[in-house]
Amino acid sequence: MTTPDVGAKPRETFSGRVVLLMLAIGVAAFAGLLALSAYAPDLHDGLDGQGHALSHSAIGFAGVVRLLSETGEPAVAARGPVPLGDAKGLIVVTPTPGATPNELTNLKPNRPVLIVLPKWRTTPDPRHLGWVQKVGLLPADQIISVLQRTMKVTWREDPSKPQLAAADGPLASASPYSLGLIDHFQTLETDEGKVLLADEMGRAVLVQLDDKTMVLSEPDILNNQGLANLTTAEAAVAILDACRGPQGPVIFDVTMNGFKRSRSLLRLALEPPFLGATLCALAAALLMGVHAAVRFGAPTPDAAAMALGKTGLVENAAILIELARREPAMASRYVDVVRRAGARAIGLPGGAATDRIDRALDAATPPTLAPFSTLAAEAPTVKTRADLLDLARRLYRHRLEIARDPN
């Protein structure tokens, strides 16, 4: 049977290195979580298969943004409020099915707006991420729900290659516009606004509702599915170029599609000019962590408020006497202690008179030392701690000589 080592150092639960490693991993993970939370809207790639400018599905509009950029036309997908600037260019809005007019009002556009109406009901393609499969046409009320106008949506039964024409307005110069094969070509019937483009049957395709708002009935002219045909792609670029005017960019707004980039205090702290203050705060936290790390180790048992045992009792009594400043008054009592110890050493009974003991101790005192009675007479005259120590030193030496104790 092994006897436990009482004086052995307690075993540490975790070493300092393990604690520091755990702390570093935790801090790094938390910092990564904060950064991802701040930039989560920007990291969303938009591969949800819906009809917006970040989508690469058939009904998405990422293709036209890239097409315009590569042909030298300024085009961008905007996730936040459009800058005021000089109010030139065109904002293209692709509302989701069932969108309300309030969503369009919240955009507060400061330049012409082209609303591209939705058309298709889709379901995700399980074979390709971000792709969709068509399952039919949307109900008419979900298509025009974003407009506060009385309009009727019509479709052609069979795939066709429409010809679009403009009698006057900014699109008349490039009229007619030939399109590729489009399935269930979607048009509008309305008595409101001004028809800017109509098909060969006279049905409205592009309608100007007011000074800043235009509506495009057929999304397949601009979406990725339509741009797969070169003829349709050429017509799409020409239509957008005429709608935006001689200057200004084409801005595809995606805030109505759930990709709005909101202002964040956390993101503000991670970007200049406040990034410097953030780094200083992190450095201060790191220094505090390093300072705290050196304190790790086996726990040290707390010392008792009052020491135990005879030694502790003597020390505690001495402290109390010192606090009360009663050291000089201890001289007479120490004389009594030495007197009784000397009496026992020379064989006198403990109950002997004080004078008898003093005379006996004087007789036993060596010639080199002062008589005991002389030392005893000095006790009442002690006033300071230094005097007490001097008297105690001589009494202790006298005791050693009487008892013949070398220690």
PAROKOL-294755 format. One line per 5 residues: number of its first residue (from 1); their letters; for each residue x, y, z of C-alpha. Coordinates in steps of 0.2 Angstrom, whole numbers. Layout:
BEGIN
NUM> a> X/Y/Z; ... .
***
This chain:
BEGIN
1> mttpd> 0/0/0; 7/17/-5; 7/31/7; 2/47/0; 15/61/0 .
6> vgakp> 8/74/12; 20/88/6; 18/84/-13; 12/98/-24; -6/97/-29 .
11> retfs> -9/91/-46; -15/104/-59; -32/102/-67; -26/111/-83; -8/116/-87 .
16> grvvl> -5/134/-92; -2/130/-110; -18/121/-112; -28/135/-105; -19/148/-116 .
21> lmlai> -23/137/-131; -41/136/-127; -42/154/-124; -33/158/-141; -45/147/-150 .
26> gvaaf> -60/154/-141; -55/172/-145; -51/168/-163; -68/159/-166; -77/174/-157 .
31> aglla> -68/186/-168; -72/176/-184; -90/175/-179; -91/194/-177; -83/197/-193 .
36> lsaya> -95/185/-202; -109/193/-194; -104/211/-199; -101/206/-217; -115/192/-219 .
41> pdlhd> -125/202/-232; -110/205/-243; -106/186/-242; -123/181/-248; -120/176/-266 .
46> gldgq> -138/176/-271; -139/158/-278; -157/156/-273; -164/154/-290; -175/169/-289 .
51> ghals> -177/183/-301; -165/197/-296; -148/204/-302; -137/192/-291; -146/176/-298 .
56> hsaig> -138/164/-311; -154/154/-314; -165/156/-329; -176/169/-322; -161/179/-314 .
61> fagvv> -153/195/-321; -135/192/-317; -132/189/-335; -138/207/-341; -127/215/-328 .
66> rllse> -112/206/-334; -117/209/-352; -118/228/-350; -102/229/-340; -92/219/-354 .
71> tgepa> -100/230/-368; -93/246/-359; -110/251/-351; -109/256/-332; -120/243/-323 .
76> vaarg> -120/237/-305; -131/227/-293; -135/239/-278; -138/232/-261; -141/248/-252 .
81> pvplg> -148/266/-255; -144/273/-272; -132/288/-270; -141/304/-275; -127/310/-287 .
86> dakgl> -133/319/-302; -149/308/-303; -144/302/-321; -145/284/-327; -158/271/-323 .
91> ivvtp> -164/260/-309; -170/243/-313; -181/234/-300; -186/216/-301; -199/214/-288 .
96> tpgat> -204/197/-281; -221/189/-285; -234/197/-273; -223/212/-269; -233/227/-262 .
101> pnelt> -233/245/-268; -225/250/-251; -210/241/-255; -207/251/-271; -211/267/-262 .
106> nlkpn> -198/263/-249; -184/264/-263; -187/283/-264; -179/283/-281; -171/299/-287 .
111> rpvli> -170/294/-306; -180/284/-319; -185/267/-313; -189/252/-324; -200/239/-316 .
116> vlpkw> -198/222/-323; -213/212/-319; -211/193/-314; -218/179/-325; -214/161/-320 .
121> rttpd> -218/150/-305; -202/139/-302; -195/126/-291; -177/123/-286; -168/111/-298 .
126> prhlg> -161/97/-286; -147/93/-299; -139/111/-299; -137/123/-285; -145/140/-289 .
131> wvqkv> -155/133/-304; -174/132/-306; -187/122/-316; -202/131/-323; -219/124/-316 .
136> gllpa> -230/137/-325; -235/155/-325; -239/166/-310; -256/172/-307; -260/189/-314 .
141> dqiis> -263/197/-297; -246/192/-291; -238/199/-306; -245/217/-305; -247/217/-286 .
146> vlqrt> -233/230/-285; -242/242/-296; -256/253/-290; -264/253/-308; -278/245/-317 .
151> mkvtw> -269/233/-329; -273/216/-337; -259/203/-340; -260/193/-356; -250/179/-363 .
156> redps> -247/171/-380; -252/153/-381; -237/146/-391; -218/151/-392; -215/165/-404 .
161> kpqla> -203/178/-410; -211/195/-406; -207/211/-415; -207/227/-404; -210/244/-411 .
166> aadgp> -210/262/-404; -220/275/-412; -211/289/-403; -201/293/-388; -183/288/-384 .
171> lasas> -184/270/-391; -191/276/-408; -173/278/-415; -169/260/-414; -186/253/-418 .
176> pyslg> -191/239/-422; -183/227/-409; -182/209/-415; -183/196/-401; -178/178/-401 .
181> lidhf> -190/163/-397; -200/167/-381; -212/155/-373; -229/163/-367; -224/181/-372 .
186> qtlet> -231/192/-358; -240/209/-362; -251/222/-354; -267/229/-358; -270/246/-350 .
191> degkv> -277/263/-353; -265/272/-341; -248/279/-345; -239/280/-362; -235/264/-372 .
196> llade> -216/266/-376; -215/248/-384; -228/237/-391; -228/220/-401; -234/218/-418 .
201> mgrav> -252/215/-411; -252/232/-403; -251/225/-385; -241/235/-373; -224/228/-368 .
206> lvqld> -215/244/-361; -227/257/-352; -222/274/-345; -233/277/-330; -226/294/-325 .
211> dktmv> -211/304/-327; -200/292/-317; -208/275/-318; -208/263/-333; -215/245/-333 .
216> lsepd> -208/231/-344; -221/217/-345; -209/203/-352; -194/198/-340; -188/185/-353 .
221> ilnnq> -181/200/-363; -168/204/-349; -166/188/-339; -153/175/-341; -165/163/-351 .
226> glanl> -168/177/-364; -150/182/-366; -146/165/-371; -152/171/-388; -141/183/-397 .
231> ttaea> -155/193/-405; -164/195/-388; -148/200/-380; -145/214/-393; -163/220/-391 .
236> avail> -161/220/-372; -145/231/-372; -153/243/-384; -169/245/-374; -159/248/-358 .
241> dacrg> -148/260/-367; -162/270/-373; -171/270/-356; -156/276/-346; -153/291/-357 .
246> pqgpv> -136/297/-364; -127/296/-347; -128/288/-331; -127/270/-325; -139/255/-325 .
251> ifdvt> -142/251/-307; -151/234/-303; -158/236/-286; -159/220/-276; -165/227/-259 .
256> mngfk> -183/222/-263; -176/204/-265; -170/203/-248; -152/208/-251; -152/225/-242 .
261> rsrsl> -136/230/-234; -140/239/-218; -129/250/-208; -120/241/-194; -111/247/-179 .
266> lrlal> -100/232/-179; -95/234/-197; -91/252/-194; -79/247/-180; -70/235/-192 .
271> eppfl> -67/248/-206; -56/264/-206; -55/276/-198; -62/267/-183; -52/251/-186 .
276> gatlc> -37/258/-177; -47/260/-161; -53/243/-163; -36/236/-165; -30/246/-150 .
281> alaaa> -44/238/-139; -40/221/-145; -21/224/-141; -26/230/-123; -37/214/-121 .
286> llmgv> -22/203/-127; -10/211/-114; -23/209/-100; -25/190/-105; -6/188/-105 .
291> haavr> -5/196/-88; -18/184/-81; -10/169/-89; 5/169/-78; -7/167/-63 .
296> fgapt> -13/150/-69; -6/134/-59; -10/124/-44; -21/133/-31; -12/140/-16 .
301> pdaaa> -20/136/1; -26/151/10; -16/154/26; -25/154/42; -30/171/49 .
306> malgk> -23/166/66; -8/154/67; -11/138/77; 0/129/90; 12/135/104 .
311> tglve> 22/145/92; 7/154/85; 1/158/102; 17/166/107; 18/176/91 .
316> naail> 0/182/92; 3/187/110; 18/196/106; 9/205/92; -5/210/104 .
321> ielar> 8/217/117; 17/227/103; 1/234/97; -3/240/115; 14/247/117 .
326> repam> 16/237/133; 34/230/130; 43/240/144; 30/233/157; 35/215/153 .
331> asryv> 52/218/162; 47/214/179; 37/198/173; 52/192/164; 63/195/180 .
336> dvvrr> 50/183/189; 52/170/175; 71/170/177; 70/170/196; 59/154/196 .
341> agara> 70/146/183; 86/150/193; 78/144/210; 74/127/202; 92/126/195 .
346> iglpg> 100/128/212; 87/117/221; 76/130/231; 58/125/234; 46/134/223 .
351> gaatd> 37/143/237; 53/151/244; 52/169/248; 58/182/234; 72/189/245 .
356> ridra> 79/171/249; 79/167/231; 88/183/226; 101/180/239; 104/163/234 .
361> ldaat> 105/168/216; 118/182/220; 129/169/229; 128/158/214; 132/171/201 .
366> pptla> 150/171/194; 161/186/197; 160/191/179; 141/194/179; 131/207/189 .
371> pfstl> 122/200/204; 104/195/201; 97/207/213; 105/221/204; 97/216/187 .
376> aaeap> 80/214/196; 81/231/203; 83/238/185; 66/231/180; 55/246/186 .
381> tvktr> 67/258/177; 64/251/160; 55/264/149; 59/259/131; 60/244/120 .
386> adlld> 79/245/119; 81/245/138; 70/230/139; 80/220/126; 96/225/135 .
391> larrl> 90/219/152; 82/203/144; 99/199/136; 108/200/153; 95/191/162 .
396> yrhrl> 95/177/149; 114/176/151; 113/175/170; 100/161/168; 112/151/157 .
401> eiard> 126/153/169; 116/148/185; 108/133/176; 125/128/168; 116/127/151 .
406> pn> 127/131/136; 112/135/125 .
***
